[in-house]
Amino acid sequence: MRVQFIAAFLLFLFHACIATAAREDTRPASQKVTLMSLRMPFFDNELQTLLPEPEYKSLQASSYNRASIKRGEPGWFADSDGTGFIRVEENNGHKEWVIMEHDGPGCITHMWTPFFYNGNLNDHIGPNIRIYLDGAKEPLIDESFIQLTLCRGSFNAAQQTARAGVCDLPVPFGRSCKITMTGRPFYYIINYRAYRAGTEVTTLLRRDLRSHMLQVVNFDPNWRHTWESTIQPLDQFFRIIPGPTGIVKYVLPEGPACVWDFTIQFNKQIRNYDAALRSLVIRMTFDEEVTVECPVGDFFCCPDSLHPLKMAYRTVDAEGRMTCRWVMPWKSRATVELINRGTDVITGNIHVNYRHSDWSEKTMHFHASWHPDEILPGTPIVDWNLITIQGKGVIVGDALTVLNPTQGWWGEGDEKIYVDGAWDAGFPTQFGTGTEDYYGWAGGVVPTRADEFSTSYVANVRVGGVDGNGTRGYNICTRERVLDAIPFNSSLHFDMEASAGVDQRAPTDMLGYSAVVFWYALPGATCNRTMNMNETAAPIMTLDDLARRANAARAKSR
């Protein structure tokens, strides 16, 4: 089903209050964490360009299969991901299953669960979730987890996706948090911030619940604060010939300054419109570092053709306007280049809004790193690497494209994100429960085109659709992060299991993968996804490519 549940009770006066606060001071005045400070990043995009203050670790509790203990050891690709929990305890004569606990200050930032319980697609209630803060004997929240994430409980700021619900409303706590279920847990993911000991955090109290519910955090892409008067536009028609000289370059003014947003729109008269989405590359250089180098289509979840998208930081409308709202600062110099790696002339328009801004030792450059097409067999299952980064920064989003040759299921794989020393320890900082779960929706049945959706921070942009209504063809998912952004001090390693359903796990079953990761980092950070321009000159992988690879594998096995 196509469902986009936008939270009710969106208050104009609350937006006005936030806007006033943003005009007066866009930087946190202290290290204290409050509901107001946690809401500010939803309304002020420029805050993401700064290293987080106060510092935090982004952690995750999930129902991953506990048979997975260490990378490379037996059980690493165990697939029963809806079974895990910490322990069972008894409270007031009743069993409770502990699914998350943390000692120290922190904040719940993201909750997800399917809209059905224990495999029963008709059970939309399931057990209650109980959230205990700061050692309290009575829970702050005690209600159906499913209903809570479907925007039918205490937080009218959740969103229903496809057979699942997500809630990104913050739940801060000053000393500790424990979350339990009143019945055996099914699939769940809870992301939370862990602040350093001594960080002052104002705990969410019961009396604040209603006002917290009303003061929703859903992003309004049309909202802009009074800096609009300082924004300068660069609006250019472009005509780019193919070949080595097919480049247009725009030099932005001397900094410190920042790209506020940009829009690219192709001329619809282009002979091979869909091919141009892959063959036109956007390259952005900030302070002599190339930090954005990605096909335009992949950047906007349109690698194969135009797909409507409406999210907090990226929008694709029916007219083909592709808009990005991640703020991109530079200290001294910046350029934007469009590079034509195809065989046809590409024409269109680019519009860049920029403004002068401050630069400090905490200001980060924006990056968009593309992992090009790669075809992998159904077995052996591998951890497919989206990106490995060296440096200090924050992950703020990603997009995954999977080309599926069948009408079956393709996304059993779990995300595994290693922060700083976690890679050497052999176990990820965040271990998920399935590809579709990471992107905010759920399985239960093989998806169809009716399962496409787009919300503020998660989207199932495309579901196959070749030869019918199933998953055969391109499947595209994406996620954007605000409070659940993932900081790293020295390194980050992001893998996704390349694991299809059980009917596609032969050595001759081939699936195609590509991805983009969006991140900020201090100058000097590096990653393993430096673009080879020849990769964009080739057309996007096709079902015929998968078939040829499968036939070659069959011939080799004879």
KEPAMAR-658379 format. One record per residue (C-alpha): x, y, z; residue in three letters. Coordinates in steps of 0.2 Angstrom, whole numbers, padded with zeros to 4 digits, always signed. Example, Ala and Ser with C-alpha at 12.3 -4.5 7.8 and 13.67 -1.06 7.14 Angstrom:
<sites>
+0062-0022+0039ALA
+0068-0005+0036SER
</sites>
This chain:
<sites>
+0000+0000+0000MET
+0006+0018-0003ARG
+0004+0027+0014VAL
+0012+0043+0020GLN
+0005+0047+0037PHE
+0010+0065+0041ILE
+0009+0070+0059ALA
-0007+0080+0064ALA
-0006+0094+0076PHE
+0007+0104+0067LEU
+0007+0121+0076LEU
+0010+0137+0067PHE
+0015+0145+0083LEU
+0028+0132+0087PHE
+0036+0135+0070HIS
+0036+0154+0074ALA
+0044+0151+0090CYS
+0058+0140+0083ILE
+0060+0153+0069ALA
+0063+0166+0081THR
+0076+0156+0091ALA
+0085+0152+0075ALA
+0086+0170+0070ARG
+0093+0175+0087GLU
+0106+0161+0088ASP
+0109+0147+0077THR
+0123+0139+0088ARG
+0119+0130+0104PRO
+0123+0142+0119ALA
+0129+0128+0130SER
+0132+0110+0132GLN
+0115+0107+0140LYS
+0104+0095+0130VAL
+0085+0100+0130THR
+0070+0097+0120LEU
+0073+0114+0111MET
+0091+0110+0107SER
+0086+0093+0101LEU
+0073+0100+0089ARG
+0084+0114+0082MET
+0093+0103+0069PRO
+0076+0098+0061PHE
+0073+0117+0057PHE
+0091+0123+0054ASP
+0100+0113+0041ASN
+0117+0122+0044GLU
+0119+0114+0061LEU
+0123+0098+0053GLN
+0139+0106+0046THR
+0147+0107+0063LEU
+0154+0093+0074LEU
+0141+0088+0086PRO
+0140+0098+0103GLU
+0140+0090+0115PRO
+0149+0074+0108GLU
+0139+0058+0108TYR
+0140+0040+0101LYS
+0126+0034+0090SER
+0121+0017+0096LEU
+0108+0004+0091GLN
+0098-0009+0100ALA
+0090-0022+0088SER
+0082-0039+0087SER
+0097-0046+0076TYR
+0101-0064+0078ASN
+0112-0067+0093ARG
+0120-0082+0084ALA
+0131-0068+0076SER
+0145-0066+0088ILE
+0160-0060+0078LYS
+0165-0056+0060ARG
+0171-0071+0051GLY
+0165-0084+0063GLU
+0151-0097+0062PRO
+0134-0088+0063GLY
+0139-0072+0056TRP
+0126-0072+0043PHE
+0112-0080+0054ALA
+0096-0074+0047ASP
+0082-0076+0061SER
+0083-0057+0065ASP
+0067-0055+0074GLY
+0072-0065+0089THR
+0085-0056+0099GLY
+0084-0047+0116PHE
+0095-0044+0131ILE
+0086-0054+0145ARG
+0069-0058+0153VAL
+0066-0050+0170GLU
+0051-0050+0182GLU
+0042-0034+0187ASN
+0027-0034+0199ASN
+0024-0052+0195GLY
+0024-0050+0176HIS
+0038-0055+0164LYS
+0046-0041+0153GLU
+0059-0044+0139TRP
+0073-0031+0140VAL
+0077-0025+0123ILE
+0088-0009+0126MET
+0097-0002+0142GLU
+0110+0011+0144HIS
+0118+0019+0159ASP
+0122+0037+0157GLY
+0115+0052+0149PRO
+0107+0050+0131GLY
+0092+0051+0120CYS
+0082+0039+0110ILE
+0082+0046+0092THR
+0073+0033+0081HIS
+0061+0018+0084MET
+0055+0006+0071TRP
+0045-0010+0071THR
+0033-0019+0059PRO
+0015-0015+0059PHE
+0011-0034+0063PHE
+0017-0045+0077TYR
+0025-0062+0076ASN
+0022-0065+0058GLY
+0003-0062+0059ASN
-0001-0048+0047LEU
-0018-0045+0055ASN
-0011-0042+0072ASP
-0008-0023+0073HIS
-0007-0022+0092ILE
+0006-0034+0099GLY
+0014-0032+0116PRO
+0017-0015+0124ASN
+0033-0006+0125ILE
+0039+0001+0141ARG
+0051+0015+0142ILE
+0059+0018+0159TYR
+0070+0034+0162LEU
+0083+0038+0175ASP
+0079+0022+0185GLY
+0060+0026+0188ALA
+0049+0011+0194LYS
+0035+0017+0183GLU
+0038+0018+0164PRO
+0036+0035+0155LEU
+0028+0025+0140ILE
+0017+0009+0142ASP
+0008+0005+0126GLU
+0007-0005+0110SER
+0024-0003+0102PHE
+0016-0005+0085ILE
+0003+0009+0088GLN
+0016+0020+0095LEU
+0026+0020+0079THR
+0010+0021+0068LEU
+0006+0038+0076CYS
-0008+0031+0086ARG
-0001+0032+0103GLY
+0008+0045+0114SER
+0019+0052+0100PHE
+0008+0060+0085ASN
+0024+0062+0076ALA
+0027+0045+0069ALA
+0025+0040+0051GLN
+0018+0024+0044GLN
+0028+0017+0029THR
+0024+0000+0021ALA
+0019-0013+0034ARG
+0029-0003+0047ALA
+0030+0013+0057GLY
+0044+0024+0062VAL
+0046+0038+0075CYS
+0060+0050+0075ASP
+0054+0061+0090LEU
+0068+0063+0103PRO
+0066+0055+0121VAL
+0080+0062+0131PRO
+0086+0055+0148PHE
+0098+0062+0160GLY
+0105+0046+0169ARG
+0098+0030+0161SER
+0086+0022+0150CYS
+0079+0004+0150LYS
+0066-0002+0137ILE
+0056-0018+0139THR
+0042-0027+0130MET
+0027-0035+0139THR
+0028-0050+0127GLY
+0042-0059+0117ARG
+0049-0046+0106PRO
+0047-0047+0087PHE
+0057-0036+0075TYR
+0063-0019+0082TYR
+0076-0006+0080ILE
+0080+0008+0092ILE
+0093+0021+0089ASN
+0100+0032+0103TYR
+0113+0044+0107ARG
+0125+0040+0122ALA
+0133+0056+0128TYR
+0148+0057+0139ARG
+0147+0055+0157ALA
+0143+0072+0165GLY
+0133+0079+0150THR
+0118+0088+0157GLU
+0102+0081+0149VAL
+0085+0087+0153THR
+0074+0071+0155THR
+0058+0070+0146LEU
+0044+0069+0160LEU
+0026+0063+0159ARG
+0019+0080+0161ARG
+0029+0085+0146ASP
+0022+0071+0135LEU
+0007+0080+0128ARG
+0016+0096+0123SER
+0031+0085+0116HIS
+0018+0076+0105MET
+0011+0093+0099LEU
+0028+0100+0095GLN
+0031+0088+0081VAL
+0048+0088+0072VAL
+0042+0084+0055ASN
+0053+0094+0043PHE
+0044+0107+0032ASP
+0054+0109+0016PRO
+0046+0126+0012ASN
+0051+0133+0029TRP
+0066+0145+0029ARG
+0073+0157+0042HIS
+0077+0175+0039THR
+0094+0171+0031TRP
+0084+0171+0015GLU
+0088+0189+0012SER
+0107+0185+0012THR
+0106+0171+0000ILE
+0113+0174-0018GLN
+0108+0164-0033PRO
+0118+0156-0047LEU
+0106+0152-0061ASP
+0113+0145-0077GLN
+0107+0136-0093PHE
+0120+0122-0097PHE
+0124+0113-0113ARG
+0137+0100-0111ILE
+0145+0090-0126ILE
+0150+0072-0123PRO
+0169+0067-0122GLY
+0184+0073-0112PRO
+0180+0092-0115THR
+0162+0090-0109GLY
+0163+0100-0093ILE
+0155+0116-0087VAL
+0162+0124-0072LYS
+0155+0137-0060TYR
+0167+0146-0048VAL
+0158+0151-0032LEU
+0163+0167-0023PRO
+0177+0167-0010GLU
+0173+0161+0007GLY
+0169+0158+0020PRO
+0152+0154+0013ALA
+0141+0139+0010CYS
+0129+0132-0003VAL
+0112+0133+0004TRP
+0104+0122-0009ASP
+0105+0118-0027PHE
+0093+0112-0041THR
+0097+0103-0057ILE
+0084+0100-0071GLN
+0087+0092-0087PHE
+0079+0098-0103ASN
+0066+0085-0107LYS
+0070+0086-0126GLN
+0086+0076-0122ILE
+0087+0061-0134ARG
+0092+0049-0120ASN
+0085+0057-0104TYR
+0086+0041-0093ASP
+0104+0038-0099ALA
+0109+0056-0094ALA
+0104+0053-0076LEU
+0119+0041-0075ARG
+0131+0049-0087SER
+0130+0067-0080LEU
+0142+0068-0065VAL
+0141+0082-0052ILE
+0158+0086-0045ARG
+0160+0099-0031MET
+0177+0105-0024THR
+0178+0114-0007PHE
+0195+0121-0002ASP
+0204+0111-0015GLU
+0196+0094-0009GLU
+0185+0085-0021VAL
+0171+0080-0009THR
+0156+0077-0020VAL
+0158+0066-0036GLU
+0143+0056-0041CYS
+0131+0054-0055PRO
+0117+0066-0054VAL
+0103+0052-0055GLY
+0111+0042-0041ASP
+0113+0057-0030PHE
+0094+0059-0031PHE
+0088+0041-0031CYS
+0085+0041-0050CYS
+0100+0031-0057PRO
+0089+0023-0071ASP
+0074+0035-0073SER
+0066+0049-0065LEU
+0057+0045-0048HIS
+0047+0057-0038PRO
+0054+0060-0021LEU
+0050+0071-0006LYS
+0061+0071+0009MET
+0069+0083+0021ALA
+0085+0085+0011TYR
+0081+0079-0007ARG
+0066+0082-0018THR
+0062+0076-0036VAL
+0046+0084-0043ASP
+0035+0079-0057ALA
+0044+0092-0068GLU
+0061+0083-0066GLY
+0068+0097-0054ARG
+0080+0088-0042MET
+0084+0098-0027THR
+0097+0096-0013CYS
+0095+0105+0004ARG
+0111+0099+0013TRP
+0121+0114+0017VAL
+0139+0113+0010MET
+0152+0126+0018PRO
+0169+0131+0012TRP
+0182+0142+0020LYS
+0191+0149+0005SER
+0186+0142-0012ARG
+0173+0131-0020ALA
+0168+0125-0038THR
+0154+0116-0045VAL
+0157+0105-0061GLU
+0145+0096-0072LEU
+0153+0082-0082ILE
+0146+0073-0097ASN
+0152+0055-0098ARG
+0138+0050-0111GLY
+0137+0050-0129THR
+0124+0063-0132ASP
+0123+0082-0129VAL
+0115+0086-0112ILE
+0106+0102-0109THR
+0097+0109-0094GLY
+0097+0121-0079ASN
+0107+0122-0063ILE
+0102+0134-0049HIS
+0113+0136-0034VAL
+0109+0146-0019ASN
+0124+0152-0008TYR
+0127+0164+0006ARG
+0142+0170+0016HIS
+0144+0161+0033SER
+0156+0158+0047ASP
+0170+0145+0047TRP
+0177+0137+0063SER
+0187+0123+0068GLU
+0171+0113+0070LYS
+0165+0116+0052THR
+0164+0101+0041MET
+0164+0099+0022HIS
+0150+0089+0014PHE
+0153+0073+0004HIS
+0143+0062-0007ALA
+0153+0046-0012SER
+0146+0034-0025TRP
+0149+0015-0025HIS
+0147+0010-0043PRO
+0138-0005-0050ASP
+0144-0022-0044GLU
+0136-0039-0048ILE
+0137-0052-0034LEU
+0131-0070-0033PRO
+0118-0076-0021GLY
+0131-0087-0012THR
+0142-0085-0003PRO
+0134-0071+0006ILE
+0146-0057+0009VAL
+0146-0040+0018ASP
+0145-0028+0004TRP
+0155-0012+0008ASN
+0146+0004+0004LEU
+0160+0015+0011ILE
+0175+0015+0022THR
+0181+0033+0029ILE
+0196+0039+0038GLN
+0195+0055+0047GLY
+0182+0064+0059LYS
+0165+0067+0054GLY
+0146+0062+0053VAL
+0136+0050+0042ILE
+0120+0059+0037VAL
+0112+0048+0024GLY
+0113+0035+0010ASP
+0104+0027-0005ALA
+0105+0009-0011LEU
+0100+0002-0028THR
+0097-0016-0030VAL
+0094-0024-0048LEU
+0084-0040-0045ASN
+0082-0052-0060PRO
+0066-0061-0052THR
+0050-0057-0044GLN
+0056-0063-0027GLY
+0063-0055-0012TRP
+0080-0047-0013TRP
+0084-0038+0004GLY
+0087-0050+0018GLU
+0104-0042+0022GLY
+0108-0033+0038ASP
+0117-0017+0040GLU
+0133-0017+0049LYS
+0141-0001+0054ILE
+0158+0000+0063TYR
+0163+0016+0071VAL
+0181+0020+0076ASP
+0188+0004+0085GLY
+0173-0007+0082ALA
+0181-0014+0066TRP
+0196-0021+0074ASP
+0185-0029+0088ALA
+0176-0038+0075GLY
+0158-0033+0079PHE
+0148-0018+0073PRO
+0143-0003+0083THR
+0126-0005+0074GLN
+0119-0022+0068PHE
+0103-0022+0059GLY
+0089-0034+0055THR
+0086-0033+0036GLY
+0088-0021+0022THR
+0070-0015+0022GLU
+0070-0013+0040ASP
+0085-0001+0039TYR
+0075+0010+0027TYR
+0060+0010+0038GLY
+0048-0002+0030TRP
+0045-0021+0033ALA
+0043-0037+0024GLY
+0030-0050+0028GLY
+0025-0051+0009VAL
+0035-0048-0007VAL
+0033-0029-0010PRO
+0025-0022-0026THR
+0024-0005-0033ARG
+0010-0001-0021ALA
+0024-0001-0007ASP
+0033+0014-0014GLU
+0033+0028-0002PHE
+0042+0044+0003SER
+0043+0052+0020THR
+0054+0065+0028SER
+0068+0053+0032TYR
+0065+0036+0024VAL
+0059+0031+0007ALA
+0056+0016-0003ASN
+0058+0025-0020VAL
+0056+0011-0032ARG
+0050-0007-0032VAL
+0055-0016-0048GLY
+0039-0016-0059GLY
+0047-0025-0074VAL
+0036-0038-0082ASP
+0022-0035-0069GLY
+0020-0028-0052ASN
+0034-0037-0042GLY
+0052-0033-0038THR
+0060-0038-0054ARG
+0070-0023-0060GLY
+0077-0009-0050TYR
+0073-0007-0031ASN
+0079+0009-0023ILE
+0079+0014-0005CYS
+0086+0029+0004THR
+0088+0036+0022ARG
+0092+0053+0028GLU
+0098+0056+0046ARG
+0096+0070+0059VAL
+0097+0066+0077LEU
+0101+0048+0072ASP
+0116+0054+0062ALA
+0132+0044+0066ILE
+0148+0053+0072PRO
+0165+0045+0070PHE
+0181+0051+0077ASN
+0194+0041+0067SER
+0185+0029+0055SER
+0169+0022+0049LEU
+0166+0006+0040HIS
+0148+0003+0033PHE
+0143-0014+0026ASP
+0126-0021+0020MET
+0125-0040+0018GLU
+0122-0044+0000ALA
+0109-0057+0005SER
+0093-0060-0006ALA
+0079-0072-0001GLY
+0081-0091+0000VAL
+0075-0093-0018ASP
+0090-0083-0024GLN
+0105-0091-0015ARG
+0114-0101-0028ALA
+0131-0097-0035PRO
+0122-0093-0052THR
+0109-0081-0045ASP
+0116-0064-0048MET
+0110-0047-0041LEU
+0117-0030-0045GLY
+0121-0017-0032TYR
+0126+0002-0031SER
+0125+0015-0017ALA
+0128+0033-0012VAL
+0134+0038+0005VAL
+0131+0056+0011PHE
+0143+0063+0025TRP
+0151+0078+0033TYR
+0169+0078+0039ALA
+0183+0089+0044LEU
+0195+0094+0030PRO
+0208+0080+0026GLY
+0196+0065+0028ALA
+0197+0052+0015THR
+0187+0037+0009CYS
+0188+0022-0002ASN
+0175+0028-0015ARG
+0186+0039-0026THR
+0177+0039-0043MET
+0184+0032-0059ASN
+0176+0042-0072MET
+0176+0027-0084ASN
+0163+0019-0073GLU
+0150+0033-0077THR
+0154+0032-0095ALA
+0146+0014-0095ALA
+0127+0013-0095PRO
+0119+0007-0079ILE
+0119-0012-0076MET
+0104-0021-0084THR
+0094-0037-0082LEU
+0104-0043-0098ASP
+0120-0040-0089ASP
+0114-0051-0074LEU
+0109-0064-0086ALA
+0126-0064-0095ARG
+0135-0066-0078ARG
+0123-0080-0073ALA
+0126-0089-0089ASN
+0145-0087-0087ALA
+0144-0094-0069ALA
+0134-0109-0075ARG
+0146-0113-0089ALA
+0161-0112-0077LYS
+0152-0124-0065SER
+0150-0138-0078ARG
</sites>
